[in-house]
């Protein structure tokens, strides 16, 4: 009897490259893909000691790289093809954030965020698309953007600008790669419980954020990773150029506290 879940997802035996795989959403995505029978090249800048258990599975290869280096993107994709025979899925997830407004943001900080958040996605999408088109692979590219790319938030100018640009990168590459059968979609998370996401919050601030989110809590990274898996799977086969929001309802709430209607 066929495994219906495996048949719906279509990820068993496939091969993927996941960037930003050392923690948070990238780590959970790597874990889920591996558990579903997908081979993964996990890309990160630094791997902690507890990553040694992944290598023992034979399904996950650690690849140390700065995603802003185009040659490393090409090398990571080539490693996936060499070790696993092909690349079916790319998850662009690596990113960084630094606070600042238009009045005080330093050029070097702006440039670095764009190199990593936008340039890194471009580098890996280009390398993956080249390999997928050459092999005529039914490929999937999933870009992790943010609700900060959809709605304005003061104090994170460069991060928000880079995430907004990723949305257009997603749509443009989806249009360009559709004739090759390659789907390109994005997931836009809201608050996620990761070092980059909630590391800046003290207990009082976290309570404020929880209360602002209609579902009442900040997402653990595995809940966002499940959405990534959906977009990478056959369940999203007829989707391309889509921006899927996973924010606990944060961006749908335009209510004004204290305002009543007669």
Backbone torsions as a table, in degrees:
resi	resn	phi	psi	omega
1	UNK	NA	129.1	-176.8
2	UNK	-67.1	149.3	174.5
3	UNK	-80.6	107.8	-173.7
4	UNK	-63.4	-40.5	-179.8
5	UNK	-62.2	-44.4	179.1
6	UNK	-63.8	-39.5	179.9
7	UNK	-65.7	-40.1	179.8
8	UNK	-66.6	-41.4	-176.9
9	UNK	-78.4	-39.5	178.9
10	UNK	63.7	31.2	-176.3
11	UNK	-104.7	-12.5	179.9
12	UNK	-67.4	129.4	179.4
13	UNK	84.8	-2.8	177.3
14	UNK	-86.9	169.4	-178.0
15	UNK	-128.8	141.3	-173.4
16	UNK	-138.0	156.2	168.5
17	UNK	-117.3	128.3	179.2
18	UNK	-122.9	122.9	177.5
19	UNK	-95.5	158.2	-176.5
20	UNK	63.6	39.1	-169.4
21	UNK	-88.3	-0.1	-173.5
22	UNK	-80.7	-18.3	-179.7
23	UNK	-158.5	173.6	171.7
24	UNK	58.5	-137.5	-176.2
25	UNK	-60.5	-41.6	-178.7
26	UNK	-64.5	-41.2	178.6
27	UNK	-65.1	-45.4	-179.5
28	UNK	-67.1	-36.0	176.4
29	UNK	-63.7	-42.9	177.1
30	UNK	-61.0	-44.6	-179.5
31	UNK	-61.7	-45.8	-178.8
32	UNK	-67.1	-44.0	178.4
33	UNK	-58.8	-46.2	-179.8
34	UNK	-61.1	-42.0	-179.3
35	UNK	-67.1	-22.1	179.3
36	UNK	-92.5	5.7	176.2
37	UNK	91.1	15.3	178.1
38	UNK	-93.3	136.2	173.1
39	UNK	-81.0	138.3	-173.4
40	UNK	-133.4	133.0	164.3
41	UNK	-96.7	110.8	-175.8
42	UNK	-94.8	114.7	-175.1
43	UNK	-100.1	131.1	177.6
44	UNK	-160.2	164.9	179.0
45	UNK	-83.6	-40.0	179.4
46	UNK	-138.1	135.7	178.8
47	UNK	-115.6	125.6	178.2
48	UNK	-74.7	168.0	-176.9
49	UNK	-58.8	-32.5	-176.5
50	UNK	-70.0	-4.4	176.2
51	UNK	-77.0	-10.6	-177.9
52	UNK	-60.9	-30.3	-178.6
53	UNK	-66.5	-26.9	180.0
54	UNK	-67.3	-40.2	-177.4
55	UNK	-62.6	-29.1	-177.1
56	UNK	-71.3	-16.0	-179.4
57	UNK	-75.3	-23.4	-176.6
58	UNK	80.2	-8.4	-179.3
59	UNK	-99.7	-11.8	-177.1
60	UNK	-125.9	126.9	176.8
61	UNK	-113.4	127.5	176.1
62	UNK	-79.5	135.3	179.0
63	UNK	-134.5	110.9	-176.6
64	UNK	-86.0	125.1	-176.4
65	UNK	-165.1	154.2	167.3
66	UNK	-94.7	117.9	-172.8
67	UNK	-65.2	-16.5	-179.9
68	UNK	-74.7	-7.3	179.4
69	UNK	-93.6	110.7	-178.0
70	UNK	-58.5	-34.7	-178.6
71	UNK	-66.2	-32.0	178.0
72	UNK	-70.6	-34.8	176.3
73	UNK	-63.0	-45.3	179.0
74	UNK	-63.2	-39.4	-179.5
75	UNK	-67.8	-39.9	179.7
76	UNK	-64.4	-44.2	178.7
77	UNK	-65.7	-41.4	178.3
78	UNK	-62.4	-36.3	177.6
79	UNK	-64.1	-42.0	178.4
80	UNK	-61.4	-44.2	-179.5
81	UNK	-67.0	-41.5	-178.2
82	UNK	-67.6	-45.3	-175.0
83	UNK	-80.5	-34.6	-173.3
84	UNK	-117.8	-1.2	174.2
85	UNK	91.1	-14.7	-175.8
86	UNK	-172.7	171.0	167.2
87	UNK	-127.1	122.4	179.8
88	UNK	-104.3	-31.6	-172.1
89	UNK	-134.3	136.2	168.8
90	UNK	-120.9	129.3	171.5
91	UNK	-114.1	108.0	176.3
92	UNK	-85.7	110.4	-174.3
93	UNK	-133.5	-22.3	-175.2
94	UNK	-60.2	135.8	179.5
95	UNK	-163.8	170.9	178.1
96	UNK	-145.4	162.4	-179.9
97	UNK	-140.0	146.3	174.4
98	UNK	-150.0	131.0	-178.4
99	UNK	-72.5	158.0	178.4
100	UNK	152.7	151.7	179.9
101	UNK	-110.4	177.4	178.7
102	UNK	-61.2	-23.5	-176.9
103	UNK	-81.8	-23.5	-173.4
104	UNK	-134.3	5.3	-176.1
105	UNK	-74.5	130.8	-178.6
106	UNK	-81.0	142.7	-178.1
107	UNK	-58.9	-42.0	-177.7
108	UNK	-64.9	-33.9	176.3
109	UNK	-70.2	-42.6	175.9
110	UNK	-57.2	-49.3	-177.0
111	UNK	-61.7	-41.0	-178.4
112	UNK	-66.6	-42.6	178.6
113	UNK	-62.7	-41.5	178.5
114	UNK	-67.5	-36.6	178.7
115	UNK	-62.8	-40.6	-176.8
116	UNK	-84.0	-57.0	-171.5
117	UNK	-69.6	-40.6	-179.2
118	UNK	-100.6	-48.0	-179.7
119	UNK	-62.7	-39.3	178.8
120	UNK	-62.3	-41.1	178.3
121	UNK	-65.1	-42.8	177.3
122	UNK	-60.6	-47.1	-176.8
123	UNK	-58.1	-47.4	-176.8
124	UNK	-75.2	-35.1	177.5
125	UNK	-64.3	-41.3	179.6
126	UNK	-63.4	-47.5	-178.6
127	UNK	-65.2	-43.1	-179.6
128	UNK	-67.0	-43.6	-179.5
129	UNK	-62.4	-38.1	178.5
130	UNK	-62.5	-43.5	179.8
131	UNK	-69.5	-39.3	-179.2
132	UNK	-66.6	-43.7	-179.6
133	UNK	-68.2	-36.9	179.4
134	UNK	-63.3	-40.7	-178.5
135	UNK	-89.5	-0.8	-176.4
136	UNK	54.8	47.1	-177.5
137	UNK	-87.3	140.3	173.1
138	UNK	-76.4	76.5	-168.4
139	UNK	-87.7	160.3	177.5
140	UNK	-131.7	131.2	172.4
141	UNK	-120.3	125.8	178.8
142	UNK	-118.8	120.1	178.5
143	UNK	-102.7	127.6	176.4
144	UNK	-90.5	108.6	178.2
145	UNK	-104.3	-135.5	-177.7
146	UNK	-166.5	156.3	172.6
147	UNK	-64.5	-18.3	174.4
148	UNK	-67.9	-14.1	173.8
149	UNK	-87.7	-7.7	-179.6
150	UNK	-109.2	-35.6	-177.4
151	UNK	-126.0	150.8	-177.6
152	UNK	-81.5	139.6	174.0
153	UNK	-138.6	123.2	-178.7
154	UNK	-66.5	145.7	173.3
155	UNK	94.4	-3.6	178.4
156	UNK	-132.7	50.1	-172.4
157	UNK	-53.6	-57.0	-174.0
158	UNK	-67.2	-41.3	178.5
159	UNK	-59.8	-48.6	-179.0
160	UNK	-63.0	-42.2	179.4
161	UNK	-62.2	-41.5	-179.9
162	UNK	-66.7	-38.5	-179.0
163	UNK	-71.6	-34.2	174.0
164	UNK	-65.4	-39.2	178.8
165	UNK	-65.8	-34.0	178.3
166	UNK	-62.8	-33.4	177.8
167	UNK	-63.3	-43.6	177.7
168	UNK	-71.4	-33.9	174.5
169	UNK	-59.3	-41.9	178.7
170	UNK	-61.1	-49.1	-176.1
171	UNK	-68.0	-41.2	-179.6
172	UNK	-66.9	-45.0	179.9
173	UNK	-69.3	-32.0	176.3
174	UNK	-61.2	-42.7	180.0
175	UNK	-67.6	-41.5	-178.4
176	UNK	-70.2	-34.1	-174.3
177	UNK	-95.9	-7.6	179.5
178	UNK	-56.2	-40.7	179.1
179	UNK	-61.5	-19.7	178.8
180	UNK	-93.6	1.1	-179.5
181	UNK	78.6	16.8	179.7
182	UNK	-98.5	124.7	179.7
183	UNK	-95.3	138.3	179.0
184	UNK	-129.1	117.6	-179.8
185	UNK	-134.5	168.8	179.8
186	UNK	-134.5	151.1	173.1
187	UNK	-114.0	131.0	-179.6
188	UNK	-112.7	93.0	179.3
189	UNK	-76.0	157.4	168.4
190	UNK	-93.0	-134.0	179.0
191	UNK	-69.6	131.3	178.9
192	UNK	-129.2	140.5	-176.5
193	UNK	-80.3	76.9	178.0
194	UNK	-129.5	165.9	177.9
195	UNK	-56.2	-38.9	179.4
196	UNK	-75.4	-32.3	-175.3
197	UNK	-81.1	-51.0	-174.4
198	UNK	-113.8	1.8	-179.4
199	UNK	-60.9	-20.3	-178.3
200	UNK	-91.1	-2.3	-173.5
201	UNK	-98.3	130.6	168.9
202	UNK	-86.1	169.6	-176.4
203	UNK	-53.9	-40.3	-179.7
204	UNK	-65.5	-43.6	179.8
205	UNK	-65.2	-37.5	179.7
206	UNK	-64.2	-39.1	177.2
207	UNK	-62.2	-39.1	178.3
208	UNK	-62.4	-45.1	-179.7
209	UNK	-64.4	-46.2	179.1
210	UNK	-54.8	-43.3	-178.2
211	UNK	-68.9	-27.6	-179.9
212	UNK	-74.8	-28.2	-177.9
213	UNK	-81.9	123.0	-178.1
214	UNK	-52.4	-38.7	178.3
215	UNK	-75.7	-11.8	170.3
216	UNK	88.7	8.9	179.6
217	UNK	-155.9	156.9	173.8
218	UNK	-82.1	134.9	-174.2
219	UNK	-69.5	134.0	166.3
220	UNK	-69.2	150.5	-174.5
221	UNK	-58.8	-28.8	-179.0
222	UNK	-66.1	-26.5	178.7
223	UNK	-70.8	-33.8	175.4
224	UNK	-74.4	-38.5	179.0
225	UNK	-59.5	-34.9	178.0
226	UNK	-63.3	-36.0	176.9
227	UNK	-69.0	-36.5	175.5
228	UNK	-61.7	-44.9	179.5
229	UNK	-59.2	-42.5	178.4
230	UNK	-56.9	-47.5	-177.9
231	UNK	-68.4	-27.0	178.8
232	UNK	-83.2	-12.5	-172.1
233	UNK	-94.5	174.3	176.5
234	UNK	-69.4	-14.7	178.1
235	UNK	-67.0	-21.1	177.9
236	UNK	-108.3	27.8	-171.9
237	UNK	-62.3	-29.8	-178.8
238	UNK	-98.3	17.5	178.6
239	UNK	-108.8	132.4	169.4
240	UNK	-155.1	143.1	-176.5
241	UNK	75.4	12.0	-177.0
242	UNK	-88.6	145.9	174.3
243	UNK	-115.0	105.5	-176.4
244	UNK	-95.7	121.3	-177.9
245	UNK	-91.1	132.1	176.5
246	UNK	-132.9	85.4	-171.3
247	UNK	-133.8	15.7	-179.9
248	UNK	66.6	16.0	179.9
249	UNK	91.3	5.9	-174.6
250	UNK	-55.2	-47.3	-173.4
251	UNK	-81.6	-5.0	179.5
252	UNK	-90.9	-9.0	-173.8
253	UNK	-93.5	105.3	177.2
254	UNK	-108.8	17.2	-178.8
255	UNK	-66.8	150.4	178.0
256	UNK	-112.8	117.3	-177.8
257	UNK	-54.6	130.9	177.3
258	UNK	90.5	-12.3	-178.2
259	UNK	-81.2	129.5	176.1
260	UNK	-125.6	157.1	-179.1
261	UNK	-116.2	138.5	179.3
262	UNK	-94.3	NA	NA
